Amino acid sequence: MKIESIEAIPYAIPYARPLKFASGQVTTAEHVLIRVYTDTGIIGVADTPPRPYTYGETQDSIISVVTKLFAPQLIGLDPLDRSKVQQILRRTVNNPTAKGALDIALWDAIGISLGTPVHKLLGGFTDSMRVSHMLGFKPPAELLDEALEFRSMYGINTFKLKTGRRPLELDIEACRVLRQGLGADTEIYLDANRGWTANEAMEVLRRTEDLGLSMLEEPCDAGEALGRRRLVQHSRIPIVGDESMPTPGDVSRELLSGGSNAVCIKTARSGFTEAQQILGLCEGLGVDVTMGNQIDTQVGSLATVTFGAAFEATSRRAGELSNFLDMTDDLLAEPLGIVDGAIRVREIPGVGAEIDPDKLAKYRQD
């Protein structure tokens, strides 16, 4: 089996619930669908979410780097030659979600060619993941209403609250309202998207220590090295690195320097191959991991479930898998379902992301 061609299709799907957070906001899913065609007729599929305020990528830049730079180097290779592919992708710096999508699409093609679900090829630990839902910037009462709605409708009982605002009382009050309204048995954790300074994050943790919060993600810029290290040393809950550590090298640097003591893995920027490397580092160092969400479509969320369910360490915590519910539609021919707070993997060859051709025709922008 050889790679014959690679296609990058821009598309846009509006959000029903725009998501606002410290580093930006999203009102439309302007993504890129990646298709890797092989000479056997097998097509590997993955989704790419441009996040210019996080990684500097846009729809146009992803399409350009995939079709003009990566495709000419990858065409003719066997998808099974994953290390050779990774070596080629590493020659070009940055562009993490473009690289991640290519890797996932190749794994999809490999799984289809072997007649095996990719979650089995990766590790096959379990067949589902519990779901964590992400809550954006809203008044506290609206946040609680949304959380109660999602708990009632889908059985979700873990929530990630976007924070990082000033004055700090805005987010502290949101934490208190959610805890009072959801009760002690609901997991709540925070993600400041680098919106605070380290000292501000310390103050928020001091004022919320009675609320049973489980984690704090990206409290401040990782470049604030001494302050962040002091925060990690004094925090009673894990300080999770996310956008500050997109690669295995970044993960090593931040963990060994004391800049974080937990890691968020996102398949949208790591693919499956680099995500395995990051997971291995974390397991070897005894560091907890979470499976994060790049405000993914159902195609992207299915990739996260596929990887997260494959390993014991990634399936311990609820994964951020439900933000496709904030979108008005999706490209999957068979929509994902959340039942009793969990999403199951697809027990079919590959990742299982069959695309609805009519929906793709409706939303594509090329």
N, C-alpha and C positions, 0 to 999 in steps of 0.2 A: 504494500500500500504506500502510495506517494502523495504528497500534497500537490494538488493540481492548480488551485487558485484560491485566493482569499478575498472575501467581500466585506465591506464595511458600510452599513446602511444607517443613515441618520433618521431618527424618528422622534416624535414629540407626542406625549400624552399628558393632558392637563391633570392637575391635582384637585381633588375634591376638598382636601384639607391642606392648605399650604403650610409648610413646616418652617418655623423660624427658630434660629439658634445663634449663638454668639459669633460665629464666623461667617454667617450668611443666611440666606433663606432660599427656598425652592418652591416655585409655584407651578412649574411644568417639568415633567421628566423628559428632558432633551438628551436622549441617550443615543448610543450607537450599537446596533446589532452586528455581531461578528459571525461570519460563516466561513468555515474552512472546508473546501471541497477536495475530495481525494479522487484518484483515478479508478477507484472501485465503486464509485457512486455514493459512498458514505459522506455525510455532511456533518461536521461538528459545529455546535452552536454555543454562543455565549453572549452576555450583555455587558456593555461598558458604560458606566455612569461618569460623565465629565464633572469634575468638581474643581473649577478654576481657583476658588478661594482656599482650597486645601492642597491640591497637587499641581495647579497651574495648567491643567488640561481642559480643552474645549472640544466640542463636537468636531470642529474643523481640524484641530491639531491631531485628534485621534485618527480621523479618517486619513489624513495625510501621512502620519507616521506608519500606520498599518499598511496602507496600499502602496506607498512610494518607497518606504525604507525597509520595513520588515518583510513584506510579501516577496519581493525579488530575492531575498536571502533564504527564505523558508521553502519556496516552491521547489519541488524535487526531493525534499527530505521525507523520510519515513516518520510519521507522527510518533512512533515508538521511540525514536531517538531523542528523548526529552532532554537529556543533558546537552546534546549538541544544540538543540533549539534554545535552551537557556543561555548557553555561551554566546550565541548570536544576539539574543535580546540584550544581554548585559553590555554589549559593546556600545549601546546607546544609553546615555544616562536618563534618569527620570522616566516620564511616561508610564507610571505604574499601572494604571487601569487598562491601558492599551495592551501592555504585556500580560497582565493578569487574564484578560479576556481571551487572548490567543492561546494561553496555556490551558484554560478551561475548555475551550473549543477542541483542542487537540486531545485532551483526556476524554471528552465526549466521543470523538471519533474512534479513539482506541477502545472504549467500552463497547461501542456498537459493533466494531469489527470482531471483538472477542465474545460477543453475545452475553456480556456481563454488566450489571449495574456498576457505575463508577464508585459508589460508596463501598461496594464489596472489594473492588480493586485497591482502594485506599486503605481499608482496614476492617470494615464491616462490623463495627462494635455493636451498633444498635440500629433500629429502623425508624427512629423519629427523634425530634428535638422539642423540648419545651420552648415556649415562645415568650420573649420579652418585647413589650411594646414601647416605642419611643414617644415621649410627650414633648412638644415644642413650647415656645413662649406663648402663654395665654394667661388671663386672669386665673387665680387659684380655683375659683368655683368651676370654671370651664374645664380646667385640667382634671378636677375630680369627677366631673360629669363624664368626660371622655373615658377616664380610667374605669369607672363603674360600668359604663356601657360595654367596654371591651371585655371586662371580666364577666359580665352577664351573657354577652352574645357568644364569646369564644372560649371562655374559661381561662383567660390569661390572668396570671396573678403575680407577674413580675413587670415592673415599669422602670424605664430609664427616663429621668427628668433632665431636659436640657436646661442648663443654668449658665452662669457667667455674666449676669447683668449687674448693673449698678443703678441705684443703691443696693447693697447686699440684701437688704430686707425683702426685696421683691422675691428673690429665690428662697430665702429662709421661710417666708410666709407660705410659699407654694409647698415647700417640704412639710410644713406643719399641717396644712389643710389636707394634703394627700394622706399623711399618716393617720390623722384623726378620722378621715372618711373611709379609708381602706382597711384600717385595723392592723394589728401587730403581725398577722400571718402573711401579709403581702410584702414581697421584696421590693424595695425602692433604692435606686442608686442614681448618682449624678454624673453629668458630663458637661463640663464648663467650656469645652472647645477653645481652651487657651484664653478665655475671656477675662480672667482675674489675674492679679499678681499672686505670687506665692503667699505673701502675708495676708492678702484678702481671703485666699482659700483657707488658710489656717483659722481665720476668724469665723468663716462659715462653718467649718468643722467643729469649732468650739461651741458655737451657738446651736448646732443641730445634733450634738453628741447623744442626746436623750431620745432621738427619733429612730434609732436602729437602722440607719442607712448602711448599705453593704459595701459600696465602693464609690470612689471619686475618680472620674476619668479626665485626663488632660486639664488639670486645674489652672495651669498657667503655661506660658511658653517654655519649652524645654531649654531654650537658650538662657533662661534665668537660672543658671545651673546651681549656684549655692543656695538660693532660696528654695528651689524645688527639692534639692537634696535634704534640706532641713525639714521641709514639709513631709517627705517620705519617712524620715527618721522619727517624727513625732506623731504621725497619724496613726490612729487605732484601726483604721480600715485601709484596704489596699488602695494605692494610687496607681491607676491604670494608664499605661502609655498606649496611644492610638496613632494619630497622625504624626507624632514625633518619632515613630519607629516603624516605618513602612517596610523596611528590608531586614533580612537576618543580621546584617552588620549593624544597623541602627538599634535593633533589639539588644544585641550584645553590649553595645556602648552604653545604652541607657540603664540596663540592668546592672552592669558591672560598676557604673559610676554612681549608682544609687538614685538615678533620676526617676525611676518607677520600680514598683515591685509586683506588678501584674501586667499582662499584655493582652491587647485586643487584636485578634486576628480577623482580617477582612479578605475574603477570597477575591473580591472585586479588584483589589490592588496587588494581591500576592499570587493569584492563581492558586492551583492546588499544589504545585511543585514547591514554590517558595513558602507557602503556608505550612507544608510538612517540615521544612527546615526550621522555621520559626517555632513550631510546636515542639520539635526535638530539643531545641535550645531550652525552651521553658520547662519541659519535663526533666531534662538533665539538671537544671538549676533549682527545681522544686518551686517553680513560679506558676501561679494560677493564670488561666487564660479565659477570655470570653470570645464569643463569636459575634462580631459587630456587623453593622448595616451601613452601607454607603447610600442610604435612601434608595434601596434597590427595587426594581420591578420584581414580578414573580419569577422571571427568568433568573435574575440575580439571586433572589432569595432561595430558589431551588438549589442553586450552586452552593450556597452557604449551608443549607440542610445536608446536602450530599457530603460535604467535608466534615461538618460538625458531628454528624451521626456516625462517622467512620471511626472515631477514636474515643476512648473513655474520657480522656482529659477535656476534650472540647464539648462533650455531652453532659458534663457535670452541672454546668450552669445553663439557664435559659438563654437561647440565642436571640439576637435582635432580628426578627424574621417577618414582622407584620406590617411594615410601613407601606407595602404595596396596597394595603387597605385605604391609604390616604389618596390613592389615584383613582381616576374615573374609569379606567379600563386597563387592559394588559394585552400582551401578545401571545400568551400561552393558549394553545388549543384546549387544553384541559386545566382549568384554574386550580390553584392550590387551595386546600381547605384547612382550616384550623379547627380541630376537634378536641375538646377537653384540654385546651391550652397547649396543643402540640401540633406539629406538622410532620407528616410521614415522608420518607424518601420515596422515590419512584423505583419500583421493583421491575424495571425494564432495562435493556441494554443501554449503556451510556448514562448521561445525566437525566435524560427524560424530558428535555425542554423542547417539545414539539411546538412549532410556531404556527399560529392560525394565519393562513395566507391572506384572508380578507382583512383581518385587523392590521396586518403589516402594510397592505396596500392603502388602507385608510390613513395610517399615521406616519408613513414614511415621508421624508422631506426632500429626497433627491429627485 
